[in-house]
Amino acid sequence: MTDALDHSNVEHSMQPDDSPELRALYKGFQDEHLIPLWTQLGDLMPMTPKPKAVPHVWKWSRLLPLAEASGQLVPVGRGGERRAIGLANPGLGGNAYVSPTMWAAIQYLGPRETAPEHRHSQNAFRFVVEGEGVWTVVNGDPVRMSRGDLLLTPGWNFHGHHNNTDKPMAWIDGLDIPFSQQNDVGFFEFGSERVTDYATPNFSRGERLWCHPGLRPLSGLQNTVSSPIGAYRWEYTDRALTEQLLLEDEGQPATVAQGHAAIRYVNPTTGGDVMPTIRCEFHRLREGATTRSRCEVGSTVFQVFEGKGAVVLEGVEHILDVGDMFVVPSWVSWSLQAETQFDLFRFSDAPIMERLHFARTQIEGET
């Protein structure tokens, strides 16, 4: 974009000379709670997105000790509901929002603890970067939480968590809380003080019914807004990424770019996103691979699952290790660099942007 196209470089023809009549006009606007467009066009309609959120990196090595300390000092239970610590974007005025549309947190559950059941309009997921031993119970269905698993709690599903071991466990939560709050669509309801089923099955009932490749139960032919699968297991994610790179070695078109394998978690009833407001993906870069810099409308969050590498945000390189998280606000340039094999979980507000036809992507080197 050239300077000539910027609002600040266009001659403003709607600047009348000061006069008592003009001051009276503006006083009338103020009294009636009115603001004229010609005084704020550059703020309301910028030439490109101007996010208040800023790119930021949270280091797992600093997050986890704080979560552990909260486990020693803060009980989990009714009222506060969850020992979850929200990632507050430094540009969003102290709100516990990682972006204007999404909420992300590290949640910590101590040995033998139970987080009581509740439900809410907001859509939620959990992703486990390390640890075992917790079951989340969603609408009465116990779902094992294990390393590398994506767990879903779609809106208005009762859910609680219980730790069946003598060791604590931490994971990340992602929700559409800011989007729901800003649009005044939220409802909340308390459920059981405990969880409705303390069973610890290896596979949930939802998995047993739905997780058979290419097969759909005849009892579930009606499409659902969110995925009926409660857990997307790491073993299948890992296998899919491994096969993409093996196919690339064989000269087959299986990866999104050279050395870059990626998958999207989908709702098996529609083939679309797992939830209506949140997209979840997993990316794997070969050692030494890089991605082209890109800008996208909407915001996205990554967590490093395995390996070492870096992200370049608006030209600034940030070194990343296992567990580290970073946010990319709308229309902020980003690219990835892999020092070793580099595995990253990603979630974004892309379903909202696409459904409202605001989505736009600009990739370095493409016109």
C-alpha positions in Angstrom: 0.0 0.0 0.0 1.4 3.4 -0.9 1.2 6.5 1.3 -1.2 8.1 -1.1 -3.8 5.5 -0.3 -3.7 6.1 3.5 -6.5 8.1 5.2 -3.9 10.4 6.7 -2.5 11.3 3.3 -5.9 12.1 1.6 -7.0 15.7 1.7 -10.0 16.0 4.1 -12.6 18.1 2.3 -15.1 17.9 5.1 -13.3 20.4 7.4 -15.5 23.5 7.7 -14.2 26.7 9.2 -14.8 27.2 12.9 -17.8 29.3 13.7 -20.4 29.7 16.5 -22.9 27.8 14.4 -20.5 24.9 13.8 -19.7 24.7 17.6 -23.4 24.7 18.3 -23.9 21.9 15.8 -21.2 19.7 17.5 -22.7 20.5 20.9 -26.0 19.3 19.6 -24.4 16.1 18.4 -22.9 15.6 21.9 -26.1 16.3 23.7 -28.0 13.7 21.6 -25.2 11.1 21.9 -24.3 11.4 18.2 -20.9 11.3 16.5 -20.5 12.2 12.8 -18.7 9.8 10.5 -16.5 12.5 9.0 -14.6 12.9 12.3 -13.7 9.2 12.7 -13.6 7.6 9.3 -10.0 6.4 9.7 -10.8 4.7 13.0 -14.1 3.1 11.9 -13.0 2.1 8.4 -9.2 1.6 8.3 -7.4 0.8 5.0 -6.4 -2.6 6.6 -7.2 -4.1 10.0 -5.6 -2.2 12.9 -5.9 -4.7 15.8 -5.7 -3.5 19.4 -4.4 -7.0 20.2 -0.7 -7.4 19.8 1.4 -10.5 18.9 2.7 -12.1 22.1 4.5 -15.2 23.3 3.8 -17.0 26.6 6.6 -19.4 27.7 5.4 -22.7 29.1 8.4 -22.7 31.5 6.9 -19.7 33.2 3.2 -20.6 32.9 3.4 -24.1 34.5 5.1 -23.0 37.7 2.4 -20.4 38.2 -0.3 -23.0 37.6 1.4 -25.3 40.1 1.5 -22.6 42.7 -2.2 -21.9 42.2 -2.8 -25.6 42.8 -1.2 -25.2 46.2 -2.9 -22.0 47.1 -6.3 -21.9 45.4 -8.9 -24.7 45.9 -11.0 -25.8 43.0 -14.8 -25.9 43.4 -18.2 -24.3 43.0 -18.2 -20.6 42.4 -14.8 -20.2 40.7 -15.5 -23.5 39.0 -12.1 -24.1 37.4 -8.5 -23.4 38.3 -7.9 -21.9 34.9 -5.5 -19.0 34.2 -6.4 -16.9 31.2 -3.8 -15.5 28.8 -4.3 -11.8 28.7 -3.2 -10.1 25.5 -1.2 -7.0 26.5 -3.1 -4.9 24.0 -6.6 -5.6 25.2 -6.7 -3.5 28.4 -6.3 -6.1 31.1 -9.1 -8.4 29.9 -8.4 -12.2 30.0 -8.7 -12.4 26.3 -6.0 -13.8 24.1 -7.6 -12.1 21.1 -10.9 -10.1 20.6 -12.7 -13.3 19.8 -10.9 -16.1 21.7 -10.0 -17.0 25.3 -7.1 -19.3 26.1 -6.0 -20.6 29.5 -3.8 -23.1 31.3 -6.0 -25.2 33.5 -4.6 -27.2 36.5 -6.2 -30.1 38.4 -4.5 -31.5 41.4 -4.4 -35.2 42.6 -7.8 -36.7 43.2 -9.5 -33.4 42.6 -12.9 -32.9 40.9 -14.0 -29.7 39.0 -17.8 -29.6 39.3 -20.1 -29.9 36.3 -21.6 -26.9 34.6 -22.6 -25.8 31.1 -22.5 -22.6 29.1 -23.3 -21.2 25.7 -19.6 -20.8 24.8 -17.9 -23.5 22.8 -14.8 -25.0 24.4 -12.0 -27.4 23.8 -9.0 -28.8 25.7 -5.6 -29.7 24.3 -3.1 -31.8 26.3 0.6 -31.0 25.9 1.8 -33.3 28.7 0.3 -35.5 31.4 -2.3 -38.2 31.9 -4.9 -39.2 34.5 -7.8 -36.8 34.1 -11.2 -37.7 32.6 -13.6 -35.0 31.4 -17.2 -36.0 31.6 -19.3 -34.4 28.9 -23.1 -35.0 29.1 -22.4 -38.0 31.2 -19.8 -39.5 28.9 -16.3 -40.0 30.5 -13.6 -39.0 28.1 -9.9 -39.8 28.8 -7.5 -36.9 28.5 -4.0 -37.9 27.3 -1.0 -36.2 25.8 -1.6 -34.9 22.3 -5.4 -35.3 22.5 -7.9 -32.7 21.4 -11.0 -32.8 23.6 -14.3 -31.0 22.7 -17.0 -29.5 24.9 -19.4 -27.8 22.5 -21.7 -25.1 23.8 -24.5 -26.1 26.3 -23.0 -29.5 27.1 -22.7 -30.3 30.8 -19.1 -31.1 31.7 -16.8 -31.6 34.7 -13.3 -33.0 35.2 -11.9 -35.5 37.7 -8.3 -36.5 38.4 -8.1 -40.2 39.1 -4.4 -40.2 40.0 -2.0 -39.0 42.7 -0.3 -36.6 40.3 -1.5 -33.2 39.1 -2.2 -32.5 35.4 -2.3 -29.3 33.3 -3.7 -28.6 29.9 -4.8 -25.6 27.7 -8.4 -24.5 27.3 -9.7 -22.6 24.3 -13.2 -20.9 24.2 -15.0 -18.2 22.2 -15.8 -16.3 25.4 -14.8 -12.8 24.1 -16.9 -13.2 20.9 -19.9 -14.5 23.0 -19.5 -11.7 25.6 -19.3 -8.9 23.1 -22.4 -10.1 21.3 -24.4 -10.8 24.5 -25.2 -14.4 23.7 -24.0 -16.1 26.9 -25.9 -18.4 29.2 -24.6 -20.4 32.1 -26.0 -23.1 34.3 -24.6 -25.1 37.3 -24.7 -28.9 37.2 -23.7 -31.6 39.6 -21.4 -30.7 42.5 -19.3 -33.7 41.4 -19.3 -35.5 38.0 -22.1 -37.7 36.9 -19.9 -40.7 36.0 -16.5 -41.5 37.7 -15.8 -44.4 35.3 -12.4 -44.3 33.6 -12.9 -46.0 30.2 -10.1 -46.0 27.7 -12.5 -44.8 25.0 -15.6 -42.7 25.5 -19.0 -43.8 24.1 -18.8 -41.1 21.5 -15.5 -42.4 20.2 -16.8 -46.0 20.1 -19.7 -44.9 18.0 -18.0 -42.3 15.7 -14.3 -43.0 15.4 -14.2 -45.5 12.6 -12.6 -44.1 9.4 -15.0 -43.5 6.6 -17.9 -45.1 8.5 -21.0 -43.3 9.8 -23.5 -45.0 12.1 -27.0 -45.1 10.7 -28.2 -44.1 14.1 -26.5 -40.7 13.5 -27.5 -39.6 10.1 -28.7 -36.1 11.2 -26.0 -33.5 10.9 -24.9 -31.8 14.1 -23.7 -28.2 14.7 -20.6 -29.4 16.5 -18.7 -32.7 16.3 -20.1 -35.7 18.2 -16.6 -36.9 18.8 -15.4 -36.0 22.3 -11.7 -36.8 21.7 -9.4 -36.7 18.7 -6.6 -39.0 19.7 -2.9 -38.2 19.2 -2.1 -41.6 17.7 -4.3 -40.8 14.7 -3.0 -37.2 14.4 0.6 -38.4 14.5 -0.1 -41.1 11.9 -1.8 -38.8 9.5 1.1 -36.3 9.7 3.7 -39.0 9.3 2.0 -40.4 6.2 1.8 -37.0 4.6 5.5 -36.6 4.9 6.2 -40.1 3.7 4.0 -39.5 0.6 5.9 -36.3 0.0 9.1 -38.3 0.0 7.5 -40.5 -2.7 6.8 -37.4 -4.8 3.1 -37.3 -4.1 1.1 -34.1 -3.5 0.3 -34.7 0.2 1.6 -31.7 2.1 0.5 -28.0 2.1 4.1 -26.9 1.3 7.5 -28.6 1.1 8.3 -30.1 4.5 5.0 -28.9 6.0 2.3 -31.5 6.9 -1.0 -30.3 8.4 -4.4 -31.6 9.3 -7.7 -30.0 10.3 -9.9 -31.7 12.9 -13.4 -32.0 11.4 -17.0 -32.7 12.4 -17.8 -36.1 10.8 -21.4 -35.2 10.2 -20.7 -32.2 8.0 -17.0 -32.3 7.1 -16.7 -28.8 8.5 -15.1 -27.4 11.6 -15.4 -29.2 14.9 -17.4 -26.3 16.4 -19.2 -23.4 14.8 -16.8 -20.7 16.1 -13.5 -22.4 16.5 -11.2 -24.1 14.0 -8.5 -26.6 15.2 -5.5 -27.8 13.3 -2.2 -29.5 13.8 1.0 -28.7 11.9 4.3 -30.5 11.5 7.4 -29.0 9.9 10.5 -31.1 9.0 13.8 -30.1 10.5 15.0 -26.9 8.7 11.6 -26.2 7.1 10.1 -22.7 7.0 6.8 -21.3 6.0 6.1 -18.2 3.9 5.1 -15.1 5.7 1.4 -14.5 5.6 -1.3 -12.2 7.0 -4.8 -13.4 7.7 -8.1 -11.7 8.8 -9.0 -13.1 12.2 -6.9 -14.3 15.1 -5.0 -17.5 15.7 -3.2 -19.2 18.6 -0.4 -21.8 18.4 1.0 -24.1 21.1 4.3 -26.0 20.5 3.7 -29.7 21.1 7.1 -31.1 20.3 10.5 -29.8 19.0 12.2 -26.5 18.7 11.9 -23.6 16.3 10.8 -20.0 16.0 8.0 -17.8 14.9 8.5 -14.5 13.2 5.8 -12.0 14.1 5.9 -8.7 12.3 9.5 -9.3 11.5 10.6 -10.1 15.1 11.9 -13.6 15.7 10.8 -15.5 18.8 12.5 -18.7 19.8 10.0 -21.4 20.9 10.2 -24.6 22.9 7.7 -27.3 24.0 4.5 -25.8 25.5 5.1 -22.3 24.5 2.1 -20.4 23.1 1.7 -17.4 20.9 -1.1 -15.3 19.4 -1.3 -13.8 16.0 -3.8 -11.0 15.8 -5.7 -10.1 12.7 -3.5 -9.0 9.7 -0.3 -9.5 11.6 2.4 -11.2 9.5 3.8 -14.5 10.7 5.9 -17.4 9.6 7.4 -20.5 11.2 10.9 -21.9 11.3 11.8 -25.4 12.4 15.1 -26.1 14.1 14.1 -29.7 14.7 11.0 -31.5 13.7 8.4 -29.0 14.8 4.9 -30.0 15.9 2.3 -27.3 16.7 -1.4 -27.3 17.7 -3.3 -24.3 16.2 -6.8 -22.9 16.9 -8.5 -19.9 15.4 -11.7 -18.0 14.8 -11.7 -18.8 11.1 -15.2 -20.3 11.0 -16.6 -17.0 12.1 -14.6 -15.0 9.6 -15.5 -17.4 6.7 -19.2 -17.6 7.5 -19.4 -13.8 7.6 -17.3 -13.5 4.4 -14.6 -11.4 6.1 -11.9 -14.0 5.6 -8.8 -12.8 3.6 -5.3 -14.1 3.3 -2.1 -12.5 1.9 0.9 -14.8 1.4 4.4 -13.5 0.7 5.2 -13.8 -3.0 1.6 -14.2 -4.1 -0.4 -11.4 -5.8 
